[in-house]
Structure formats: structure tokens, C-alpha cells
């Protein structure tokens, strides 16, 4: 098939699905710049992490809502669906362990697997009309949202803040609930509309989480980033390809079981997925390419899969062979399309091999389902779902290679060496009025003293010597020290003080000496202001040092 390719210019970059955030940059006229641009790639450690999270999190959503629907219906494959969901949680453990150790992985497993059970409890309670059970399950789910958001924030050292994690998890759980509620009400169109929303949201979660992790431990990912334009493209293709597989496998089951309304709603959802794919193709290769894609994709792929279900259900070997011949033609034609569109960056042979694997797995999922081999069917389903992320990687790599300059990032510049901070030295001596700050010597009107085995120093002279402002409130018997953005408050004859409104125990009583000067314990003030202290017992001298 020959196709005139659309020039890759500004209009191409308007698509938010595949290339978010680069339209403006592409539309600007080319000018010379001193910035160094890095060659773009979808194959970086950070992009790989994001893709792995894309896979596991989106699969969790797909299996969760499927398991809930199957359990509610009392379907024969309900147990197999839940087993697949549980195994998905277990499959996340190695990734967590590699980042946060075995202890972190075990804690993750405890929290995450339990929440799968909470949704199962919700289904059972709903089916029985047990309002107390429904409330208990929902309370448990809300508890999971709070506990898991705390886990993620703690694990990422705040790079994924708890509030952000909690909000994302709440949206996820609400969408799972919405799919289930619409399904129970028999409104399958809205159920699978919510399904698509919830499925897409998991890719937002994976972007946020992978960005937090790579920011937290950049060296582990070779200082690559999870939110580059190339990584965004790979993730967007992961989303579209895997959603296609998940919807296809589910639609074929529903059609086989004669559930016309649910099957029809899934056909509508598949059409929405196809429309998004077509928009993606149009943005890169123009309307001609998009129309060619749609004709190939629908006629002998999406429609052929539906015809395959009918042939299997009718046990019609002739019809089955005819459909498989159409599907074989699709793999050849679509592989040719991709080879031509990507200017050979995704070779026809590689594309055809991937498409053949995909089609064989889709058919195998149904064949095993029809034979009543439900565990095997869900195992194949999970294998086929995973393959789609390889498709996203391969196609994303081809497009980024073809139009590399459109996906390049500005290379990070090496920051100028931070100048060594100036060292400030404060010197005092017991029973001496001499005060030295760096090379400047002044006389105080009082002295440091040793009282009850505690060394005290005059607060005012220390504070003013380092540039702080000191205020004395006689009525309140209060000394206020303002050092930079910090405010310190001391009270005479008190063992408590405040730092920026937070009370702290001084450890010894602050007092006013015979010279009318407030004396504070040396060790406390040094630790509070982060000074290093050197005490010379021989002559009673005190040296405080700090990089300022």
C-alpha cells in the first residue's frame, strides 16, 4: 500500500493524546540557540519504569472491575478473574522490592492485596442487599486510600505528597465504584464509559509515581526522566493499545455468552478507542493516513474478531477458517501500513510478527474461555495484555526515531560550582569580657560563666555579634532574637523557649546575671543555631564555628 505521508509540521503537534506539550514549541520558527538538545528516546530507564507501572496499574484496574462484574453475575469464571487480580498485586512486589527493599515490598503487599478483598466484599454485600456490609466495605476502601497514600508519600520521601497520592487514589476508587454501580443498574453504556475514564486515569497515576521515584533516586535511573515527550508518547501508545486488547477480550466473552446489551456497550467503547487511535494517526500522518488506518483496523480486525466469536459459538470450522484468513490479511496489510508510515523505522516483518502474536492471543483467550478453561484463559489474557506494552514501545520508538527533533529535550546544564561558604568564628572565655568574632575583638559588659556544671553565655552579645536583632521586654521578662527568617523567644527564670512559635525545652533555667544580661546554656544555643563548639578546659575558652 502506498500512501502519501503528511509533512510533520505544527498542525501535527496539536494532538494531546500522543504529544502533549510540544505544539507551541513546534509552531515557533526555527532560530539558532546555544542550548544543547538531547537525542530523544523512548528506551530510557525512567521511561521503562513508567511503562512497567503503566502495565501493572492499568491491568489492576481492568481486572478489578472485571472481577467485580463477574462476581456479581455469579459467572463461572469469577474465581479465575479474582485470581488474576490477586496475581497482578503479587507481580508488583519485585518492582517495589528493587526500589524499597523486601520490607517495603511486604508492606506494599499487605496494603494492596487487602484492598482487592475490600472490593470483593463490596460486591458480595451489594448482591445480598446488605447495607451494613456495603458501608463496612466502603469504610475499608477509604481506609486503604489513606493508608496507601501515606505509604507512597513515605516511600518516595515526599516526592509524591500524601495529598496528591490520596486524591489520585480517591479518583481511582470512585471510578471503580462508578463502573460497578452502573453495571449493577444495567446501564452498560455508562459503565464502560466510566471504565474508559478509569483505565486512562491509571496512566496519570503511573506518570506521577514514576516521576516521583526517578526524582527521589536519579542515579538508579541514570539521571533520565519519566516525563519527557518521548516517554509521554510511549505511555499514550501503551494506553491505546492495551485498552484495545482489554475491551476486545471482554467484548468477545460477552458476545459468546449471548449478553447482547453488555456486548453492544463494549462495541461502543471499542469504537471510542478506535476513534482515539485514528486521531493519533491523523495528527502524525494526516487524514489520508488516518482513513486508511480506520479501514484496515475495523474491517478485518475489530469486526473480524466479532465474526470469530460467532464462528466459535456456532462451531463452524469453515467460517472460523475464513475469519482467520481475513485476520491474517489484516496483519500483513497493517504491518505494511506501519512500515510505510514510519519510513521503515518499524519494519514490516517486526510489525507483522507483533500483530500475529496479538491476534493469536486474542483468539486463544476466547478459545480457552469457550472450553471452560478459565484459569488458562485469564493467564493468556494477562500475557496478551502485556504484549501491548511492547507494541507501544516499538511504535513509539519508530515515531521518535523518525521525528526525533520534535521530541528532544534541553540537555541539563552543569551548575556552576557552589562557592565554599564563609566560616564564622566566635570566641569567648569564662570570666572574660573579651569577645572575638572572626578577626574583630570587642569587650562585653559581662562574661560567660560556669554555673551548676553548665556553661552559660550572654545571649545579646552572641546574637548581635552574628548579625541578629535582639529585643528586651522588661514587663514580660522576655528576650526576642530575630535571626534571618527565624524568631527565638526566651523567658527569664524559665526552662522553655520558642522557635518560630514552637516551644522547646532549654534543659536549664535561663537567668539574668548581676550585670543585667540574659544568660543561656551554651550547649542548647549552639545546637539550636547549629554551631560547632570547641571547649578548651585548660583555659576555659569557648570557640563556636559555623559556615554562614
C-alpha positions in Angstrom: 0.0 0.0 0.0 1.4 3.4 -1.0 0.4 6.4 1.0 1.4 10.0 0.7 2.7 10.9 4.2 1.8 14.2 5.7 4.7 16.6 6.5 5.4 16.6 10.2 4.8 20.3 11.0 2.9 22.4 13.6 -0.6 21.1 12.9 0.6 17.5 13.6 1.6 18.5 17.1 -1.8 19.6 18.2 -2.7 16.1 19.4 -2.7 15.9 23.2 -3.1 12.1 23.2 0.4 11.4 21.9 2.5 14.5 22.0 1.3 16.7 24.9 3.0 20.0 25.5 5.1 20.3 22.3 2.7 22.0 19.9 3.8 25.5 20.9 7.5 24.7 20.5 7.0 23.1 17.1 4.9 26.1 15.8 7.6 28.6 16.6 10.1 29.5 13.8 13.4 27.8 14.0 16.1 30.0 15.4 19.7 29.4 16.4 20.2 28.7 20.0 23.1 27.9 22.3 21.1 25.3 24.2 22.2 21.7 23.8 19.4 19.3 22.8 19.5 15.7 23.8 18.6 13.0 21.3 15.1 11.7 22.3 14.5 8.1 23.1 11.6 6.0 24.5 14.1 3.5 25.7 15.5 5.0 28.9 15.5 3.6 32.5 12.9 6.2 33.6 10.7 5.5 30.6 10.9 1.8 31.3 9.9 2.3 34.9 6.9 4.4 33.8 5.9 1.7 31.2 6.1 -1.0 33.8 3.8 1.0 36.1 1.6 1.7 33.1 1.2 -2.0 32.6 0.7 -3.2 36.2 -1.6 -0.3 37.3 -3.8 -0.3 34.2 -4.1 -4.1 34.4 -5.1 -3.8 38.0 -8.0 -1.6 37.0 -9.1 -3.8 34.2 -9.0 -6.9 36.3 -10.6 -5.3 39.3 -13.8 -4.1 37.5 -14.0 -7.4 35.5 -13.7 -9.5 38.7 -16.4 -7.4 40.4 -18.8 -7.8 37.5 -18.1 -11.5 37.2 -18.6 -12.0 40.9 -21.9 -10.0 40.9 -23.2 -12.1 38.0 -22.1 -15.3 39.6 -20.2 -16.1 36.4 -18.3 -19.4 36.1 -15.0 -17.5 35.5 -15.4 -15.3 38.6 -12.9 -17.1 40.7 -10.4 -17.1 37.8 -10.8 -13.4 37.4 -10.1 -12.7 41.1 -7.1 -15.0 41.0 -5.7 -13.0 38.1 -6.3 -9.7 40.0 -4.5 -11.1 43.1 -1.6 -12.3 41.0 -1.3 -8.8 39.5 -0.8 -7.5 43.0 1.9 -10.1 43.7 3.6 -9.2 40.4 4.1 -5.7 41.6 6.2 -6.9 44.5 9.6 -7.4 42.7 9.5 -3.8 41.4 8.7 -2.5 44.9 11.5 -4.6 46.4 14.0 -3.4 43.9 13.3 0.2 45.0 12.4 0.0 48.6 13.7 -3.4 49.8 11.9 -6.5 51.0 10.3 -4.8 54.0 8.8 -2.1 51.7 7.5 -4.8 49.3 5.9 -6.8 52.1 4.2 -3.7 53.5 3.0 -2.8 49.9 1.6 -6.4 49.5 -0.2 -6.2 52.9 -2.0 -2.9 52.0 -2.6 -3.5 48.3 -3.8 -7.1 48.4 -6.2 -6.3 51.2 -7.9 -3.6 49.2 -8.7 -6.1 46.4 -10.6 -8.1 49.1 -12.5 -4.9 50.1 -13.9 -4.5 46.6 -14.8 -8.2 46.6 -16.6 -7.7 50.0 -18.4 -4.8 48.4 -19.7 -6.9 45.6 -20.9 -9.6 48.0 -22.7 -7.1 50.2 -24.3 -5.4 47.2 -25.5 -8.7 45.8 -27.1 -9.6 49.2 -28.5 -6.1 49.7 -26.5 -5.9 53.0 -26.3 -2.2 53.7 -24.2 -2.6 56.7 -21.8 -4.8 54.7 -21.7 -2.2 51.9 -20.8 0.5 54.4 -18.1 -1.6 56.1 -16.5 -2.4 52.7 -16.6 1.3 51.7 -15.1 2.3 55.0 -12.3 -0.2 54.4 -11.7 1.2 50.9 -11.5 4.7 52.3 -9.1 3.4 54.9 -7.0 1.9 52.1 -6.9 5.3 50.3 -5.5 7.0 53.4 -3.0 4.2 54.4 -1.7 3.6 50.9 -1.2 7.4 50.2 0.8 7.5 53.4 2.9 4.6 52.2 3.6 6.2 48.9 4.5 9.5 50.4 6.8 7.9 52.9 8.4 5.6 50.4 9.1 8.4 48.0 10.3 10.7 50.8 7.6 13.2 50.0 8.4 13.4 46.2 4.8 12.1 45.8 3.0 14.1 48.5 0.3 12.3 50.5 -2.4 14.8 49.4 -1.7 14.2 45.7 -1.5 10.4 46.2 -4.7 10.4 48.2 -6.6 12.5 45.6 -5.4 10.1 42.8 -6.4 7.0 44.8 -9.8 8.5 45.6 -10.5 9.2 42.0 -9.4 5.6 41.1 -11.7 4.1 43.8 -14.6 6.3 42.8 -14.3 5.3 39.2 -14.1 1.6 40.1 -17.3 2.1 42.2 -19.0 4.0 39.3 -18.3 1.2 36.8 -19.7 -1.3 39.2 -22.8 0.8 40.2 -23.7 1.4 36.5 -23.1 -2.3 35.7 -25.4 -3.4 38.6 -28.1 -1.0 37.3 -27.8 -2.5 33.9 -26.6 0.7 32.3 -23.7 -0.9 30.4 -23.0 2.1 28.1 -22.3 4.4 31.1 -20.5 1.6 32.9 -18.0 1.2 30.0 -17.7 4.9 29.5 -16.6 5.1 33.2 -14.4 2.1 32.5 -12.5 4.0 29.9 -12.1 7.0 32.2 -10.8 4.8 35.0 -8.5 3.0 32.7 -7.0 6.2 31.4 -6.6 7.6 34.9 -4.2 4.8 35.8 -1.7 6.2 33.3 -1.8 9.5 35.0 -1.0 7.7 38.3 1.9 5.9 36.7 3.3 9.1 35.4 3.1 10.8 38.8 4.6 7.9 40.6 7.4 7.2 38.2 8.3 10.9 38.2 8.4 10.9 42.0 10.6 7.8 42.1 13.1 8.9 39.5 13.3 12.3 41.2 13.9 10.6 44.5 16.7 8.3 43.2 18.0 9.8 39.9 21.2 7.8 39.9 19.3 4.5 39.9 17.8 5.6 36.6 20.9 7.1 35.0 19.5 10.6 35.6 16.9 10.0 33.0 13.4 11.4 33.4 10.0 9.8 33.3 8.1 12.8 32.0 9.8 13.5 28.7 7.9 14.0 25.5 9.2 10.6 24.2 8.1 8.9 27.4 4.7 10.6 27.1 4.4 9.2 23.6 5.3 5.7 24.7 2.8 5.9 27.5 0.0 7.2 25.3 0.5 4.3 22.9 0.6 1.9 25.8 -2.7 3.3 26.9 -4.4 3.0 23.5 -3.0 -0.5 22.6 -3.7 -2.1 26.0 -7.2 -0.6 26.2 -7.9 -2.1 22.8 -6.9 -5.6 24.0 -8.8 -5.3 27.3 -12.0 -4.2 25.6 -11.7 -6.8 22.8 -11.2 -9.7 25.1 -14.1 -8.7 27.3 -16.4 -7.9 24.4 -15.8 -11.3 22.8 -16.6 -13.1 26.1 -19.9 -11.2 26.5 -20.8 -11.8 22.9 -20.1 -15.5 23.3 -22.3 -15.7 26.4 -25.2 -14.0 24.5 -25.2 -10.9 26.7 -26.3 -8.6 23.9 -26.6 -5.4 25.9 -23.2 -5.6 27.6 -21.6 -6.7 24.3 -23.1 -3.8 22.5 -21.8 -1.3 25.1 -18.3 -2.8 24.7 -18.5 -2.4 20.9 -19.3 1.3 21.5 -16.3 1.5 23.9 -14.1 -0.1 21.3 -15.3 2.4 18.7 -14.2 5.2 21.1 -10.8 3.6 21.3 -10.6 3.3 17.5 -11.6 7.0 17.2 -8.7 7.9 19.6 -6.3 5.8 17.6 -7.5 7.4 14.4 -7.0 10.9 15.8 -3.5 9.9 16.7 -2.7 8.7 13.3 -4.2 11.8 11.7 -2.1 14.1 13.9 1.1 12.4 12.6 0.3 11.3 9.1 -2.7 13.3 8.1 -6.3 12.4 7.3 -5.4 10.2 4.4 -3.3 8.0 6.7 -6.0 8.1 9.3 -8.7 7.0 6.9 -6.5 4.2 5.6 -5.8 3.1 9.2 -9.5 3.0 10.1 -10.5 0.9 7.1 -7.8 -1.7 7.8 -8.3 -1.6 11.6 -12.1 -2.0 11.7 -12.9 -4.2 8.7 -10.6 -7.1 9.1 -9.6 -6.6 12.7 -12.3 -5.3 15.1 -15.2 -6.6 13.0 -13.3 -9.8 12.2 -12.9 -10.6 16.0 -16.7 -10.4 16.4 -17.1 -12.7 13.4 -14.6 -15.1 15.0 -16.8 -15.3 18.2 -19.8 -16.2 16.1 -17.8 -19.0 14.3 -16.6 -20.4 17.6 -20.1 -20.3 19.2 -21.6 -22.0 16.1 -18.8 -24.5 16.0 -18.4 -23.6 12.3 -14.9 -24.6 11.2 -15.4 -23.2 7.7 -16.5 -19.8 9.0 -13.7 -19.8 11.5 -11.0 -20.5 8.9 -12.5 -17.7 6.7 -12.3 -15.2 9.6 -8.7 -16.3 10.4 -7.8 -15.7 6.7 -9.2 -12.2 7.0 -7.2 -11.6 10.2 -4.0 -12.9 8.5 -4.7 -10.4 5.7 -5.1 -7.7 8.3 -1.7 -8.4 9.9 0.0 -8.2 6.5 -1.8 -5.0 5.4 -1.4 -3.2 8.7 2.3 -4.2 9.0 2.8 -2.7 5.6 1.0 0.4 6.7 3.2 0.9 9.7 6.4 0.2 7.8 5.4 2.8 5.2 4.2 5.4 7.7 7.3 5.2 9.9 9.6 5.3 6.9 10.9 1.8 7.8 11.6 2.6 11.4 9.1 -0.1 12.3 10.0 -2.8 9.7 7.1 -4.8 8.2 8.5 -8.1 9.4 8.7 -6.9 13.1 5.3 -5.3 12.9 3.7 -8.4 11.4 5.2 -10.7 14.0 3.8 -8.5 16.8 0.4 -8.3 15.2 0.3 -12.0 14.6 1.1 -12.6 18.3 -1.6 -10.2 19.3 -4.3 -11.9 17.1 -3.3 -15.4 18.3 -3.6 -14.4 21.9 -7.0 -12.7 21.4 -8.3 -15.8 19.8 -6.7 -18.1 22.4 -8.4 -16.1 25.3 -11.8 -16.8 23.7 -11.0 -20.5 22.8 -10.0 -21.3 26.4 -13.0 -19.4 27.7 -15.3 -21.3 25.5 -13.7 -24.6 26.6 -14.3 -23.7 30.2 -10.6 -23.4 30.9 -11.0 -20.2 32.8 -7.7 -20.1 34.7 -5.8 -20.7 31.4 -8.0 -18.0 29.7 -7.0 -15.4 32.2 -3.4 -16.4 32.1 -3.4 -15.9 28.3 -5.4 -12.7 28.8 -2.6 -11.3 31.0 0.1 -12.4 28.6 -1.7 -10.7 25.7 -2.3 -7.5 27.7 1.4 -7.3 28.5 2.4 -7.7 24.8 0.6 -4.5 24.0 3.1 -2.6 26.0 5.8 -4.0 23.8 3.8 -2.7 20.8 3.6 0.8 22.4 7.4 0.7 22.9 8.1 -0.4 19.4 5.8 2.0 17.6 6.8 4.9 19.9 10.5 4.2 19.2 9.8 4.2 15.5 8.0 7.5 15.6 10.6 9.2 17.9 13.3 7.9 15.6 11.5 9.2 12.6 10.8 12.7 14.0 13.5 12.9 16.7 13.8 16.7 16.8 10.2 17.0 17.7 10.8 15.0 20.9 14.1 16.3 22.0 14.6 17.8 25.5 17.1 20.5 26.5 20.2 18.9 27.9 20.7 19.8 31.6 23.5 22.3 32.1 26.1 21.7 34.7 25.6 24.1 37.5 28.4 26.4 38.5 30.4 25.1 41.5 28.9 26.4 44.7 31.4 28.7 46.3 32.6 27.5 49.7 30.6 29.2 52.5 32.4 31.7 54.7 33.3 30.3 58.1 32.3 32.5 61.1 34.2 32.0 64.3 33.1 33.3 67.7 35.5 33.1 70.7 34.7 33.7 74.3 36.3 32.8 77.6 34.9 32.0 81.1 35.1 35.1 83.3 36.5 37.2 80.5 34.7 40.2 78.9 36.7 39.7 75.6 34.6 38.6 72.6 36.2 37.8 69.2 34.2 37.4 66.1 36.4 36.4 63.2 39.3 38.9 63.4 37.3 41.6 65.2 37.7 41.9 69.0 35.2 43.8 71.3 34.6 44.0 75.0 31.4 42.8 76.6 30.0 44.3 79.8 29.6 40.8 81.2 31.2 37.4 81.0 30.4 33.7 80.2 30.1 31.7 83.5 30.1 28.2 84.7 27.1 27.6 87.0 25.8 24.3 88.3 28.1 22.4 85.9 26.6 24.2 83.0 28.3 26.8 80.8 26.3 30.0 80.2 27.0 32.6 77.6 25.4 36.1 77.2 22.7 35.9 74.6 22.7 39.5 73.4 26.4 39.7 72.6 26.4 36.4 70.8 23.3 37.3 68.8 24.3 40.8 67.8 27.8 39.5 67.0 26.4 37.3 64.3 24.1 40.0 62.9 20.8 39.1 64.7 18.5 41.6 66.2 17.7 41.4 70.0 14.7 43.0 71.8 14.1 43.0 75.5 10.6 43.2 77.0 11.1 44.1 80.7 7.5 43.7 81.6 7.3 40.2 80.2 10.8 39.4 81.2 11.3 38.2 77.6 14.2 38.3 75.1 13.3 38.1 71.4 16.1 37.2 68.9 15.4 37.7 65.1 17.9 35.9 63.0 17.1 35.8 59.3 13.7 34.1 58.9 13.8 32.7 62.5 12.4 34.2 65.7 13.6 32.9 69.0 11.9 33.9 72.3 13.4 33.3 75.8 11.8 34.0 79.1 13.9 34.7 82.3 13.7 32.1 85.0 12.1 29.6 82.6 13.4 26.4 81.1 11.1 26.7 78.0 11.6 28.9 74.9 10.0 29.2 71.4 11.4 28.8 67.9 9.0 30.2 65.3 6.1 29.6 67.6 7.1 26.0 68.6 8.1 25.5 72.2 11.3 23.8 73.1 12.8 22.7 76.4 16.1 24.6 77.1 17.2 22.0 79.7 18.4 24.6 82.2 17.0 27.8 83.6 17.6 31.0 81.6 18.5 33.8 84.0 19.7 37.4 84.2 23.1 37.9 85.8 24.3 40.7 88.1 25.2 42.8 85.1 21.6 42.6 83.8 22.4 40.3 80.9 20.4 37.3 79.9 22.5 34.1 80.1 21.5 30.9 78.2 23.1 27.5 78.3 25.9 27.2 75.7 25.1 23.7 74.6 21.5 24.5 73.9 22.0 27.7 72.0 24.8 26.0 70.0 22.6 23.1 69.0 19.7 25.4 68.3 21.7 27.6 65.9 23.7 24.7 64.6 27.1 25.9 65.7 30.1 23.7 66.3 31.5 24.1 69.8 35.1 23.6 70.9 35.7 23.8 74.6 39.2 24.2 76.0 39.1 23.0 79.5 42.7 24.2 80.2 42.0 27.9 79.8 38.2 27.9 79.8 37.9 29.3 76.3 34.9 28.6 74.1 35.1 28.6 70.3 32.0 28.5 68.1 32.2 28.0 64.4 29.7 27.8 61.6 29.6 28.1 57.8 27.5 31.2 57.1 
